[in-house]
Every structure is written in C-alpha cells, then in structure tokens.
Amino acid sequence: MHNADHLPARTVPAAGAPATVLLAPGERTPAERYDVALLDLDGVVYKGAAAVPGAVAALAQARAAGLRLAFVTNNASRSPSSVAEHLSALGVPASGADVVTSAQAAASLIAARFPAGSAVLVVGAIALRLALRERGLRPVSVAAERPVAVVQGYTPDLSYGLLTEAVLAVRAGALYIASNADPTLPTARGLQPGNGSLLQVVITATGVRPVVAGKPEPPLHAEAMARTGAARPLVVGDRLDTDIEGAVRGGADSLLVLTGVSTPLDAVLAPAGQRPTYLAAGLAGLLEPQPAVGQRGSAGREPASAGSDGAGSLGGESGGGVFLCGGWEVRRAGDLVDGSAPVTLSGSGAWIDGLRALCAAAWSAGQLTHGQVSAAVEALGPPR
C-alpha cells in the first residue's frame, strides 16, 4: 500500500472462501489521512458542464483540511488546461498541472517504445495530439505516413474516414494504443457511448486488441503518481471497473462515490478486485469518518470492542451472522453457497450506513448473487 498509516485489514473468513478486506473505518476523515486525492472527473466532480451537487463545497473544505487535489480522467478529449479552466469556472481552482489525462498516459506508453519524432496516427481530439507533441512524437492523420503506432481516444466527432486510416495502419503492423476502454461516458443526459465502444470498430476490422493506458490499467495511475509525487494517495471515483479496480491494481486506497455510474447494488456485488476502501454518497465523504461495521454471530455474540482508531473489530464467525452499522442490521444466512439464501436488511438511519453493512455482509461471504442481495438493496431505498 502507498498509505503508510493504513489501518490493519478487517477480515471475516467465510466457510470455504478466502478472507476478504472489508471497509476501513476510523476516527480520522479521509481528508486527514491522505496527502493527495486522485479524483476522477466525469460523474464525480461534474456531469457534462455542471458540477455534481455538493462537489464544489466538499472539495473546498477538503483542501482547507490540507488535502491536495489532483484530477485524473480517462477522458482524452480535452487538454489539462481546458479541464482546469472548466474546474475553475465551476468554483474548483485548478491549473493544468493539477490534471492528469489518459491521453498523457498513452503518449508516455508510446514514447517509452519509440524514438522522438516517430509518427503516430491519432484517432481522437486535439488534446491527444498535444499530449504526443509534449512527449516529442509526431501526430499524423493518414496511414500513408507509416506510423509506428495508432492511438485512439474519445472524441464526439469521430469520422469513418479516420477509423479507416486507423484500420489500415494497424493491419500494416502499427502498435495499437487506446487512451481508455470505458464503454460509456456519464453526461447530464445519461450514459453515452464511450471510447471502449468506439474501439470495437478497429478491433472488429483488424482482430487486434489495443494496449490500454487508462484506468483500470496501471499506466494512468503511474502517470498520476509521477506527476503529483503523492506518498499516500486516495483514489476517488464513481466506477468500480475503472477507478476502484485501478486503485486496487495500483496498491492505493480508494473511495467510491455514488454520483455517477456504479450503483449501490453494484457496490454490494463488487468482485474482490473492485472493492473500495471507503463508500460515500458523494465527495462530502472526504470529510466524514467512516463508521465501523460491527458483527455478531447468528447465536448472538456481540462485536469486539473498538480499536485504537475507533474501528470495530469484525469477528471471525464463518457462515451466518448480523452486520451492524449506524441504525441498520444486515442478517446473512449461514449457508450462502447454493445461491438461494438471501441477505436481509432492517433498521433505519443514514442509507449509506445501511449500504456499508450490506457490503460487509456480502464481501465477507465471498461472491453473492443478484438474487441474494437485490431485495435488501431495494429495502434500503434510493440514495437520498
């Protein structure tokens, strides 16, 4: 882990399943425990042109608490300076140096393999061309230039002609690089096709899959670490399959906010490689201590006393049990392996605490099914 003072893992072994790290609680807020927040943008700070409700105020308070902010995005369609201007206009002061993009990570991948001045065919926006020039590479638009690589990033005005040039170059042997592979892009109008969907044209026509620079692959996380100099980073994102998985693969702690793509049900069903360190409704979670999730066995055994950082130690009961957070109780039946025994929820209080208890119950059991947890998530109600 990058975080030197990370709490000891809280684990609950389930019968026949490996121990699983659960949500890490503590008296200190995430803003106090980390030096840099590596924040995703789309669905976290803003959606389209507008800020996510509460995001601007939360980031200002996190900064005032001493947390440095960096903005790390899989969207390669805008330059760091353009993103910084957008953030500043929303009330989040930023410079181009505070922004790290998948376009920069893709350019670094190519520059590590080919000499300066090499031709690279660009399927994407001007921001991708600028990132290549920053690394001393020469962007081109036609396969006749014999590019050493093709790099594809999201752009809303992608043309058939440019895709054709990319296909010809890849079939001729050019290295195929993708800025990212997100299938969708969150906007104010809803989810729209992302770069991952657009990649399928070239993949289908060539049979070649690209090397991906963006989250969850390591290059973008490495680029962000190098550019920020973070010692104890916290990755903040709205997607389990990009932001959170990328943090897990990069050895960093993470905060999942439920303002974008991933839903409460997605969080409960998250596989082991996509489970966040923290859960929050939005960026205000940077300023709130995570409450402990306690456990007592199905026979009524009470949870152990809190640790030195306020963390309730989860017991090692295999099979069933009751998971407690805030005013919520989650009951897990003893035999979950047949895929039929449901997880049940009761109580009241902040819905995010109920979700934390649900996640602890589900994750400690290994991997549950939609049918086992969907009714409990529905009982929790929508985020509010």
N, C-alpha and C positions, 0 to 999 in steps of 0.2 A: 504494500500500500504506500502511496505517496504521503498519506497523512500519518505523521509520526505519533500523534496522541490519540489515534483511533481507539475507540472502546473495544474491549475484548468481545469476540463474537458471542452472541446469544444463540444457542442452538437447542433444538428439540429433536432428538432422533425419533423417527417413526419406524414402526415394525417393518423390516425388510427394505428400508430406504436409508440413504446416507444422511448424515447430519446436514442441516441447511442453515445458513446465516440468516437471521431474522432482522427486522428493522432495528436500527441502533438508536436507543433513547439517550437522554442526558439532560442535565440542568442547563447547560450552555446552548445557546442558539447556534444554528449552522453559521450565521454571520460571524460569530465569535470564535468558531472552531477551525475555520479555514482561512487561507490568505487570499485566494483568488477564486471567484465564481466563474466557471466557464459556461456561459449562458447560451443556450440555443435561442434563436430569434423567432422564427415563424411558429406561432402557437404558444409562445412563452412570453415574449415581450410585446409582440404585436401580431395582429392578423390583418394582412393587407396594409392599408395606410394607417389604420387606427391602432392605438395601444390596447392591449388586453386590460380590462378593468382592474384597477388596483396595482398594476405593474409599476407604473412610474413612481408612485409614492413608496412602494416597497423597496425599489432599487435605491432611491434616495436615502432611505433610512438604513439600508444595509451598508451603503457607502459611508454614512456618518458613523456607523459602528466599526469602521475600519476594514471592511471587506473590499478588496479590489475587484472591479468588474471587467471581464473580457467577454466578447460576443463571438461565438463560434457557430458558424452556419454551414449547412450542406448546400445552401442555395448559391450557385456560382454565377447568377445572372447580374449581380451588382458588385461594384468595386468596394473595397473597405471604406474609402472616403464617402461614397454615396450612401452606404449603410450608416456611417457615422452621422451624416447630415440628417438622415431620416430620424435616427435616435434623438439627436439634439433637438430637432423640431418637435418631437413628442414630449420633450422635457427630461430626457436622459442624456446629459452631456457626454459626448464621446468624440474621439478623434479616430482617424484611420488606423492608427497604431493599436487601438483597442479592439479591432475587428480582425478575425481570422476566418478565411473562407476555404471551402473545398477547392476553389479554383487555385488558391495558393498552394494547397497540399498537392494537387495534381501537377502543378508546374514543378514543384520540388521533386516529385517522383521522376518526372521526365529528365530534369536537369541532372539528377544523380546517375542517369544511364547514358546520356548523350552529351557531346561537347557543345559549348556555346556556339550560337549561330545556326544550330540544326533547325531544319524546317519542321514545323508541327502543324498539322491540319486541324483547324478549330471548328468544332460544331457547337456553337454557343454564342454567348453575348460578348460585347466588347470587354467586359470585366475579365473574361478568361484570357483574352489576348493580352491585356495589361499584365496579368499575372505571369504569363510566359515571358514577356519582354523584361519584367523585373528579374527573371532568372537567366536572362541572356539568350533566350530562344527566339526563333523567328516564326511568327504565326503566318500561315498561308491558308488559302481557301479552296485550292484545287489539287486533285491527286497528281496532276502532271508535274507538280513541283517535287515529286518523290519524297514526301515527308517521312521522317523516321518514326513518327507517332501520329495517331489521331486522338484528340482529346475532346470529349463530349460533356457539356454541362447544360443545365436547364436554361432555356430561353423561350419566351412565349411566342416568338415569331419564327420558329424553326421551319425551314423550307425543304421541300422534296429534293430540290437541286443539291443542297448542301449535304443531305443524307446520302444522296447518290455518290458524291465525291468521297464521303467517308467510307462507304462500302467498297468502292474501287481501291482506295488506299489500303484498307485493312486486308482485302483479298490479295493485294500485292505484297503484303508482308509487314506493313506498318504496325507498331505496337499500339494496342487499343487501350486507352485510359478513360475512365469515367470519373467525373468530379464526385458523383454520388449515385446511389441507386434507389432513392426514395420513390416508391411507386406513386405517392400522392403528395400534394402540396396544400397545406391548410390556408384558406383565404377567407375573407369576410363573407363570400358567397357559399362557402363549403369546401369540401375536398375536391381538388382538381388534379389532372394528370401531372405527375412529377417526372423528374429525369429518368427514374427507373423504368417508367412506362415507355418513354421515348427511346430508350436504349434498345428496346426489343426490335425495332426496325432493323438496325445494323446487325444485331445478334442473329436474327432470323435469316437475313440475307447472306451472312458470312459464315455462320456456325462458330464464331469466335466470341467468347465472353470477355468483357473488359476487366482490367485491373482497376479496382475501385479505390479512390483516395479518401472519400468522405466517410462519415460515421455509418456503420459501426466499425469500419476497418481502421487499423491503427494509424495510418499516415496523418489524418487530420488532427487526432489527439496529440501526436508527436509534434506537429507543426504548432499547435496551440501552446504546448508546454515550452517549446523552444522560444516562441515569440514573447511569452508572458513571464518566463522564469519562475513559474509557480512552484512552491515547495509543498504546499498542502492544498491541492485543488479540489473543488467541489463541482462536478458536472451537473448542470441543471437543464432538464429537457422535458418535452411532452410526449416523446415516443420511446416506447420500450425497445423497439427493434433497431433503433439508431442511437439515440442519446444514451440510454441506460446500458444497452449491450456494449456500446463503445467505451463507456466508463469501466464496466466490468473487465473488458479485454485490455484496457489501459492501466488497470490496477488502481483506479481512482474511486472515491466515494461519489454517490450521486443522489439527487433529489428529483423525483418525478412530480411534476405539477400537472393537474388535471384540467388544463385550459386549452388543450389542443387535440391531438389525435387519439392518444390512448385513453381508454375509459376506466372507470372503477372495476368493471368486470375483467377487462384486460389485465389490470394490475393483479387481481386475485388469481388469475390463471397464468400469470407470467412464468415461463420456464426458468430454470436455475440461472442461466446466463443472462437473464434480463430483469433481475430483481433489484430494485433501488435500495439504497441505504436509508432514505427518508421518503415519506409521502406527504404531499401538501395539496390543498385545493388550488393554490396559486403562489405567486412569488412572496406573499406575506409569510410563507413557511420558512423563509430565510431568517425571520426574526422571532420565530416561535420555538421553544424547546420541544423536542419530540417526547411525548409521554411514553412511559414504559408500558409494554404489553405483558400483563401477568398471566399465569397459568395455574390452574389447579386440576388435579386428576379427576377422572369421572367419579371416583369414590368420595370426592370432596376435599382432597388435600389442598391446602392453601398455598399460594405462591410464596417463594422465598422472599426474605427481606430485601429492600433496595440496596444497590451497591453504592460506592462512594460518589458516583456521578449521578445518583438518583435513578439508576437503571434497575428495574425489577428483574431479577434473575429468573429466566424461564426454566421450568423443571425438565427432567429427562423422561417424563412419562411417555411410553410408547402407546400406540393405539389411540383411544379417545381422550377427551378432556374438555375443559372450559377455558377459553381465552378471554381476557378481560382488558378493556381499555376505555377510559372515561366511564360513561354510564352504560356501556354495551357489554354483552356477553355473547360469545360465539361458542356453540357446542358442536364438537366434532365426534361423530360416532366412532366406535372402536375399530370397526372393520371397513376400511375405505377402498381396499384394493380391488374389490369386484366392480367398482364403478357405479354402485347403486345407492350407498348410504349418503344421505345429504348432510350438508353443513347448515346449521340453523342459527339465526340471529334474534336476539331480544334485547330490550332495554331502550335507552334514549340518550340524547346528548348530541355533541357535535358529530355530524355524519362522518367526518374524516377519521375520528377515533374508532367508529364502527368499522370503517374500511381497514384501518390498521390491524384491528383484531381479526378481521376476516383474512387478511393477507397472512398474518402469523399462523393462523389455524391451517390455511391451505398450504403454505410453503413448508411448514414442518411435517406435512404428510407426504411430501414428495411432489407428485403432479396429479392434481384432481381434474375432473371433467366439468364441462359446462353444466351438465345436469345436476351435479352435486352442489354447485355453488350459486347458480343463477337466481334461485328463489331468495336466498339470503341477501344477495346484492340488491334485488328488487325491493326487498323489505327495508333495506337501508334508505332507499329513496334516491332521487337525483341529487347531484351536487347542489348545495344551496349556501 
